[in-house]
Amino acid sequence: MYERSSFEATLAAAAGDDASLLAELKQSFGQSLAYHVDLLSRARCDGNWFVAAQRIRGLAASFHATELMQMADTALRSAPGDPVILRELHGFIEKSGFGRARRA
């Protein structure tokens, strides 16, 4: 289940009363997440997989997205191309409404 509370609180603190800034932050987060999940999906070597997973973890940590941080940690422990964690990440993007990650 997508955990909205800490993520939403972080965004609200950053945007204050500016609704357009809040929307822009959400959109930027979603685009960045989709981009890095796409990179992870295309990674075939340990180095590229590790860098993409670390970037997803950093993005999640920056916005206090706990569930996403846990998925990134799982990816860091997984082999490149692991279909289970890739499905989970794509599912997270879809159910959270952050946009669509391109699938390779």
DSSP file (Angstrom, degrees, kcal/mol; ACC not computed):
  #  RESIDUE AA STRUCTURE BP1 BP2  ACC     N-H-->O    O-->H-N    N-H-->O    O-->H-N    TCO  KAPPA ALPHA  PHI   PSI    X-CA   Y-CA   Z-CA
    1    1 A M              0   0    0      0, 0.0     2,-0.4     0, 0.0    66,-0.1   0.000 360.0 360.0 360.0 135.2    0.0    0.0    0.0
    2    2 A Y        -     0   0    0      1,-0.1     2,-0.9    93,-0.1    63,-0.0  -0.548 360.0-141.1 -70.7 123.1    1.3    3.4   -0.9
    3    3 A E        +     0   0    0     -2,-0.4     4,-0.5     1,-0.2    64,-0.2  -0.780  27.8 170.4 -92.3 105.2    2.1    5.4    2.3
    4    4 A R     >  +     0   0    0     -2,-0.9     4,-3.7     3,-0.1     5,-0.4   0.766  54.2  80.6 -87.2 -27.8    1.0    9.0    1.7
    5    5 A S  H  > S+     0   0    0      1,-0.2     4,-2.4     2,-0.2     5,-0.2   0.903  99.8  31.9 -56.4 -58.4    1.3   10.5    5.1
    6    6 A S  H  > S+     0   0    0      2,-0.2     4,-2.1     1,-0.2    -1,-0.2   0.879 122.4  50.4 -70.0 -35.5    5.0   11.3    5.5
    7    7 A F  H  > S+     0   0    0     -4,-0.5     4,-2.3     2,-0.2    -2,-0.2   0.953 113.4  44.8 -63.9 -49.9    5.4   11.9    1.7
    8    8 A E  H  X S+     0   0    0     -4,-3.7     4,-2.7     1,-0.2    -2,-0.2   0.884 112.4  52.5 -62.7 -39.0    2.4   14.3    1.7
    9    9 A A  H  X S+     0   0    0     -4,-2.4     4,-2.3    -5,-0.4    -1,-0.2   0.898 108.9  50.1 -64.5 -40.0    3.6   16.0    4.9
   10   10 A T  H  X S+     0   0    0     -4,-2.1     4,-1.9    53,-0.3    -2,-0.2   0.924 113.1  45.7 -63.8 -44.9    7.0   16.6    3.4
   11   11 A L  H  X S+     0   0    0     -4,-2.3     4,-2.7     2,-0.2     5,-0.3   0.914 112.1  51.3 -64.7 -42.3    5.5   18.1    0.2
   12   12 A A  H  X S+     0   0    0     -4,-2.7     4,-2.3     1,-0.2    -2,-0.2   0.892 109.7  50.2 -63.1 -39.1    3.1   20.3    2.2
   13   13 A A  H  < S+     0   0    0     -4,-2.3    -1,-0.2     1,-0.2    -2,-0.2   0.884 114.1  45.2 -65.7 -37.7    6.0   21.6    4.3
   14   14 A A  H  < S+     0   0    0     -4,-1.9    -2,-0.2    -5,-0.2    -1,-0.2   0.880 121.4  36.7 -73.0 -37.9    8.0   22.4    1.2
   15   15 A A  H >< S-     0   0    0     -4,-2.7     3,-1.8     1,-0.2    -2,-0.2   0.709  83.2-172.9 -90.4 -21.7    5.2   24.0   -0.7
   16   16 A G  T 3< S-     0   0    0     -4,-2.3    -1,-0.2    -5,-0.3    -2,-0.1  -0.448  70.2 -21.6  62.7-132.2    3.4   25.8    2.1
   17   17 A D  T 3  S+     0   0    0     -2,-0.2     2,-1.1    -4,-0.1    -1,-0.2   0.320 107.2 112.2 -92.1   7.1    0.1   27.3    0.8
   18   18 A D    <>  -     0   0    0     -3,-1.8     4,-2.1     1,-0.2     5,-0.1  -0.694  43.3-176.1 -88.8  98.5    1.2   27.3   -2.8
   19   19 A A  H  > S+     0   0    0     -2,-1.1     4,-2.3     1,-0.2    -1,-0.2   0.850  82.9  53.4 -63.0 -36.5   -1.0   24.8   -4.6
   20   20 A S  H  > S+     0   0    0      2,-0.2     4,-2.2     1,-0.2    -1,-0.2   0.884 109.0  49.2 -69.2 -36.0    0.8   25.2   -7.9
   21   21 A L  H  > S+     0   0    0      2,-0.2     4,-2.7     1,-0.2    -2,-0.2   0.904 109.5  52.6 -66.4 -40.7    4.1   24.5   -6.3
   22   22 A L  H  X S+     0   0    0     -4,-2.1     4,-2.2     1,-0.2    -2,-0.2   0.930 110.8  46.9 -59.6 -45.8    2.7   21.4   -4.6
   23   23 A A  H  X S+     0   0    0     -4,-2.3     4,-2.4     1,-0.2    -1,-0.2   0.897 112.2  50.6 -62.7 -40.7    1.5   20.1   -7.9
   24   24 A E  H  X S+     0   0    0     -4,-2.2     4,-2.7     2,-0.2    -2,-0.2   0.901 109.5  50.4 -65.5 -41.2    4.8   20.9   -9.5
   25   25 A L  H  X S+     0   0    0     -4,-2.7     4,-2.6     2,-0.2    -2,-0.2   0.920 111.6  48.1 -62.6 -43.9    6.7   19.1   -6.8
   26   26 A K  H  X S+     0   0    0     -4,-2.2     4,-2.6     2,-0.2    -2,-0.2   0.923 113.0  48.2 -62.0 -44.2    4.5   16.0   -7.2
   27   27 A Q  H  X S+     0   0    0     -4,-2.4     4,-2.6     2,-0.2    -2,-0.2   0.921 112.3  48.4 -63.8 -43.7    5.0   16.0  -10.9
   28   28 A S  H  X S+     0   0    0     -4,-2.7     4,-2.5     2,-0.2     5,-0.2   0.910 111.7  49.9 -63.2 -42.6    8.7   16.4  -10.7
   29   29 A F  H  X S+     0   0    0     -4,-2.6     4,-2.9     1,-0.2    -2,-0.2   0.946 112.4  47.6 -59.6 -48.7    8.9   13.6   -8.2
   30   30 A G  H  X S+     0   0    0     -4,-2.6     4,-2.6     1,-0.2    -2,-0.2   0.896 112.6  48.2 -61.6 -42.0    6.9   11.3  -10.4
   31   31 A Q  H  X S+     0   0    0     -4,-2.6     4,-2.2     2,-0.2    -1,-0.2   0.914 113.7  46.9 -65.7 -42.6    8.9   12.1  -13.5
   32   32 A S  H  X S+     0   0    0     -4,-2.5     4,-2.5    -5,-0.2     5,-0.2   0.920 113.1  49.0 -65.3 -43.7   12.2   11.5  -11.7
   33   33 A L  H  X S+     0   0    0     -4,-2.9     4,-2.5    -5,-0.2     5,-0.3   0.943 111.7  48.6 -61.4 -47.7   11.0    8.3  -10.2
   34   34 A A  H  X S+     0   0    0     -4,-2.6     4,-2.1    64,-0.2    68,-0.3   0.899 111.5  51.0 -59.5 -41.1    9.7    7.0  -13.6
   35   35 A Y  H  X S+     0   0    0     -4,-2.2     4,-2.2     2,-0.2    -1,-0.2   0.932 112.9  44.1 -62.1 -47.0   13.0    8.0  -15.2
   36   36 A H  H  X S+     0   0    0     -4,-2.5     4,-2.3     2,-0.2    -2,-0.2   0.835 111.9  52.1 -72.7 -31.7   15.1    6.1  -12.6
   37   37 A V  H  X S+     0   0    0     -4,-2.5     4,-2.5    -5,-0.2    -1,-0.2   0.883 109.0  52.0 -67.8 -37.0   12.8    3.1  -12.6
   38   38 A D  H  X S+     0   0    0     -4,-2.1     4,-1.6    -5,-0.3    -2,-0.2   0.928 109.6  48.7 -62.4 -44.8   13.2    3.0  -16.4
   39   39 A L  H  X S+     0   0    0     -4,-2.2     4,-0.9     1,-0.2    -2,-0.2   0.916 111.4  50.0 -60.4 -42.4   17.0    3.1  -16.0
   40   40 A L  H >< S+     0   0    0     -4,-2.3     3,-0.7     1,-0.2    41,-0.4   0.906 107.6  54.6 -62.0 -41.1   16.8    0.3  -13.4
   41   41 A S  H 3< S+     0   0    0     -4,-2.5    -1,-0.2     1,-0.2    -2,-0.2   0.828 112.5  43.1 -61.8 -32.5   14.7   -1.7  -15.8
   42   42 A R  H 3< S+     0   0    0     -4,-1.6    -1,-0.2    -3,-0.2     2,-0.2   0.544  87.3 112.5 -92.3  -7.1   17.3   -1.4  -18.6
   43   43 A A    <<  +     0   0    0     -4,-0.9    38,-0.1    -3,-0.7     3,-0.0  -0.466  32.0 169.0 -69.9 131.9   20.3   -2.1  -16.3
   44   44 A R        +     0   0    0     -2,-0.2     2,-0.3    36,-0.1    -1,-0.1   0.443  57.7  63.0-121.3  -6.1   22.1   -5.3  -17.1
   45   45 A C  S  > S-     0   0    0      1,-0.1     4,-2.3    34,-0.1     5,-0.2  -0.851  85.8-114.8-119.1 159.3   25.2   -5.0  -15.1
   46   46 A D  H  > S+     0   0    0     -2,-0.3     4,-2.7     1,-0.2     5,-0.2   0.881 112.2  53.7 -57.5 -41.5   25.7   -4.7  -11.3
   47   47 A G  H  > S+     0   0    0      2,-0.2     4,-2.3     1,-0.2    -1,-0.2   0.931 111.5  42.2 -63.3 -48.3   27.1   -1.2  -11.5
   48   48 A N  H  > S+     0   0    0      2,-0.2     4,-2.3     1,-0.2     5,-0.2   0.895 115.5  50.8 -66.3 -39.6   24.2    0.3  -13.5
   49   49 A W  H  X S+     0   0    0     -4,-2.3     4,-2.5     2,-0.2     5,-0.2   0.935 111.5  48.2 -61.2 -46.8   21.7   -1.5  -11.4
   50   50 A F  H  X S+     0   0    0     -4,-2.7     4,-2.6    -5,-0.2    -2,-0.2   0.916 111.6  48.9 -62.1 -45.7   23.3   -0.3   -8.2
   51   51 A V  H  X S+     0   0    0     -4,-2.3     4,-2.2     2,-0.2    -1,-0.2   0.928 113.2  46.8 -62.3 -45.7   23.5    3.3   -9.3
   52   52 A A  H  X S+     0   0    0     -4,-2.3     4,-2.1     1,-0.2    -2,-0.2   0.916 113.6  48.2 -63.8 -42.9   19.8    3.4  -10.5
   53   53 A A  H  X S+     0   0    0     -4,-2.5     4,-2.3     1,-0.2    -1,-0.2   0.889 111.1  51.3 -64.8 -38.9   18.7    1.7   -7.2
   54   54 A Q  H  X S+     0   0    0     -4,-2.6     4,-2.7     2,-0.2    -1,-0.2   0.889 108.9  50.9 -64.6 -39.2   20.7    4.2   -5.2
   55   55 A R  H  X S+     0   0    0     -4,-2.2     4,-2.4     2,-0.2    -2,-0.2   0.893 110.2  49.3 -66.7 -39.2   19.1    7.1   -7.0
   56   56 A I  H  X S+     0   0    0     -4,-2.1     4,-2.5     2,-0.2    -2,-0.2   0.915 112.2  49.0 -64.0 -42.2   15.7    5.8   -6.4
   57   57 A R  H  X S+     0   0    0     -4,-2.3     4,-2.7     2,-0.2    -2,-0.2   0.914 111.2  49.4 -64.5 -42.1   16.5    5.3   -2.7
   58   58 A G  H  X S+     0   0    0     -4,-2.7     4,-2.3     2,-0.2    -1,-0.2   0.907 111.4  49.0 -63.4 -42.1   17.9    8.9   -2.5
   59   59 A L  H  X S+     0   0    0     -4,-2.4     4,-1.2     2,-0.2    -2,-0.2   0.931 113.2  47.4 -61.7 -46.0   14.8   10.3   -4.1
   60   60 A A  H  <>S+     0   0    0     -4,-2.5     5,-2.8     1,-0.2     3,-0.4   0.906 112.1  49.7 -62.8 -42.4   12.6    8.4   -1.8
   61   61 A A  H ><5S+     0   0    0     -4,-2.7     3,-1.0     1,-0.2    -1,-0.2   0.881 105.2  57.8 -65.0 -38.3   14.6    9.5    1.3
   62   62 A S  H 3<5S+     0   0    0     -4,-2.3    -1,-0.2     1,-0.3    -2,-0.2   0.819 117.0  34.0 -61.1 -31.0   14.5   13.1    0.2
   63   63 A F  T 3<5S-     0   0    0     -4,-1.2   -53,-0.3    -3,-0.4    -1,-0.3   0.254 110.4-116.6-110.3  10.7   10.7   13.0    0.3
   64   64 A H  T < 5 +     0   0    0     -3,-1.0     2,-1.3    -4,-0.3    -3,-0.2   0.873  54.3 160.9  56.4  41.1   10.3   10.6    3.2
   65   65 A A     >< -     0   0    0     -5,-2.8     4,-2.2     1,-0.2    -1,-0.2  -0.713  13.8-179.1 -92.4  84.7    8.6    8.0    0.9
   66   66 A T  H  > S+     0   0    0     -2,-1.3     4,-2.2     1,-0.2    -1,-0.2   0.876  74.7  50.8 -57.6 -47.8    9.2    5.0    3.3
   67   67 A E  H  > S+     0   0    0      1,-0.2     4,-1.9     2,-0.2    -1,-0.2   0.901 111.9  48.6 -60.2 -41.0    7.6    2.3    1.1
   68   68 A L  H  > S+     0   0    0      2,-0.2     4,-2.4     1,-0.2    -1,-0.2   0.877 107.8  54.7 -67.3 -38.1    9.7    3.4   -1.9
   69   69 A M  H  X S+     0   0    0     -4,-2.2     4,-2.3     1,-0.2    -1,-0.2   0.907 107.7  50.9 -60.7 -40.7   12.9    3.4    0.2
   70   70 A Q  H  X S+     0   0    0     -4,-2.2     4,-2.0     2,-0.2    -2,-0.2   0.895 109.7  49.6 -64.3 -40.2   12.2   -0.2    1.2
   71   71 A M  H  X S+     0   0    0     -4,-1.9     4,-2.4     2,-0.2    -2,-0.2   0.907 110.2  50.6 -64.7 -41.0   11.7   -1.2   -2.4
   72   72 A A  H  X S+     0   0    0     -4,-2.4     4,-2.3     2,-0.2    -2,-0.2   0.897 108.6  52.2 -64.1 -39.6   15.0    0.5   -3.3
   73   73 A D  H  X S+     0   0    0     -4,-2.3     4,-1.1     2,-0.2    -1,-0.2   0.899 109.0  50.3 -61.9 -40.1   16.7   -1.4   -0.5
   74   74 A T  H  X S+     0   0    0     -4,-2.0     4,-0.5     1,-0.2     3,-0.5   0.912 109.4  51.1 -63.5 -42.0   15.3   -4.6   -1.9
   75   75 A A  H >< S+     0   0    0     -4,-2.4     3,-1.2     1,-0.2    -2,-0.2   0.895 104.8  57.0 -61.8 -39.6   16.6   -3.7   -5.4
   76   76 A L  H 3< S+     0   0    0     -4,-2.3    -1,-0.2     1,-0.3    -2,-0.2   0.803 110.6  44.2 -62.4 -27.9   20.0   -3.0   -3.9
   77   77 A R  H 3< S+     0   0    0     -4,-1.1    -1,-0.3    -3,-0.5    -2,-0.2   0.480 104.9  85.0 -92.4  -3.6   20.1   -6.6   -2.6
   78   78 A S  S << S-     0   0    0     -3,-1.2     3,-0.1    -4,-0.5    -3,-0.0  -0.503  83.1-103.4 -99.1 165.4   18.7   -8.0   -5.9
   79   79 A A    >   -     0   0    0     -2,-0.2     3,-1.8     1,-0.1    -1,-0.1  -0.560  52.6 -82.8 -82.1 150.0   20.4   -9.1   -9.1
   80   80 A P  T 3  S+     0   0    0      0, 0.0    -1,-0.1     0, 0.0   -34,-0.1  -0.252 117.2  20.4 -52.3 134.9   20.2   -6.9  -12.1
   81   81 A G  T 3  S+     0   0    0    -41,-0.4   -37,-0.1     1,-0.2   -40,-0.1   0.540  77.8 171.0  83.4   7.5   16.9   -7.4  -14.0
   82   82 A D    <>  -     0   0    0     -3,-1.8     4,-1.7     1,-0.2    -1,-0.2  -0.333  21.8-156.9 -55.1 113.1   15.1   -8.9  -11.0
   83   83 A P  H  > S+     0   0    0      0, 0.0     4,-2.1     0, 0.0    -1,-0.2   0.783  84.2  60.2 -68.7 -26.2   11.5   -9.1  -12.4
   84   84 A V  H  > S+     0   0    0      2,-0.2     4,-2.0     1,-0.2     5,-0.1   0.962 109.5  39.2 -67.4 -51.4    9.9   -9.1   -8.9
   85   85 A I  H  > S+     0   0    0      1,-0.2     4,-2.5     2,-0.2    -1,-0.2   0.859 114.3  55.1 -69.8 -33.2   11.3   -5.8   -7.7
   86   86 A L  H  X S+     0   0    0     -4,-1.7     4,-2.5     2,-0.2     5,-0.2   0.919 108.4  48.5 -64.1 -41.8   10.8   -4.2  -11.1
   87   87 A R  H  X S+     0   0    0     -4,-2.1     4,-2.6     2,-0.2    -2,-0.2   0.906 111.3  51.1 -62.1 -41.2    7.1   -5.2  -11.0
   88   88 A E  H  X S+     0   0    0     -4,-2.0     4,-2.3     2,-0.2    -2,-0.2   0.922 111.6  46.4 -63.1 -44.1    6.8   -3.8   -7.5
   89   89 A L  H  X S+     0   0    0     -4,-2.5     4,-2.1     2,-0.2    -2,-0.2   0.917 113.5  47.6 -65.6 -43.9    8.3   -0.5   -8.6
   90   90 A H  H  X S+     0   0    0     -4,-2.5     4,-2.3     1,-0.2    -1,-0.2   0.907 112.6  50.8 -62.9 -40.5    6.2   -0.2  -11.7
   91   91 A G  H  X S+     0   0    0     -4,-2.6     4,-2.9    -5,-0.2     5,-0.3   0.883 107.3  53.7 -63.0 -39.0    3.1   -1.1   -9.6
   92   92 A F  H  X S+     0   0    0     -4,-2.3     4,-1.8     2,-0.2     6,-0.3   0.925 109.7  47.7 -60.5 -45.7    4.1    1.6   -7.0
   93   93 A I  H  X>S+     0   0    0     -4,-2.1     5,-1.4     1,-0.2     4,-0.8   0.931 114.9  45.8 -61.5 -46.6    4.2    4.2   -9.8
   94   94 A E  H ><5S+     0   0    0     -4,-2.3     3,-0.6     1,-0.2    -2,-0.2   0.932 116.5  42.1 -65.7 -47.2    0.9    3.2  -11.2
   95   95 A K  H 3<5S+     0   0    0     -4,-2.9    -1,-0.2     1,-0.2    -2,-0.2   0.751 112.7  54.1 -75.7 -21.5   -1.1    3.0   -8.0
   96   96 A S  H 3<5S-     0   0    0     -4,-1.8    -1,-0.2    -5,-0.3    -2,-0.2   0.624 105.8-125.3 -86.6 -12.1    0.4    6.1   -6.5
   97   97 A G  T <<5 +     0   0    0     -4,-0.8    -3,-0.2    -3,-0.6    -4,-0.1   0.727  68.9 131.5  78.1  21.6   -0.6    8.2   -9.5
   98   98 A F  S   <S-     0   0    0     -5,-1.4     2,-0.3     1,-0.3   -64,-0.2   0.445  73.5 -96.2 -85.6   0.7    3.0    9.5  -10.2
   99   99 A G        -     0   0    0     -6,-0.6     2,-0.5    -5,-0.1    -1,-0.3  -0.729  51.8 -54.2 116.6-169.2    2.8    8.7  -13.9
  100  100 A R        -     0   0    0     -2,-0.3     2,-0.4    -3,-0.1   -10,-0.1  -0.925  36.9-143.1-116.2 134.8    4.0    5.8  -15.9
  101  101 A A        -     0   0    0     -2,-0.5     2,-0.2   -11,-0.2   -66,-0.1  -0.776  30.4-114.8 -88.9 138.1    7.5    4.3  -16.0
  102  102 A R        -     0   0    0     -2,-0.4     2,-0.5   -68,-0.3   -61,-0.1  -0.530  27.5-139.9 -70.1 136.4    8.5    3.1  -19.5
  103  103 A R              0   0    0     -2,-0.2   -65,-0.1     1,-0.1    -1,-0.0  -0.859 360.0 360.0-101.7 133.4    9.0   -0.6  -19.6
  104  104 A A              0   0    0     -2,-0.5    -1,-0.1   -66,-0.1    -2,-0.0   0.471 360.0 360.0 -79.6 360.0   11.9   -2.0  -21.6
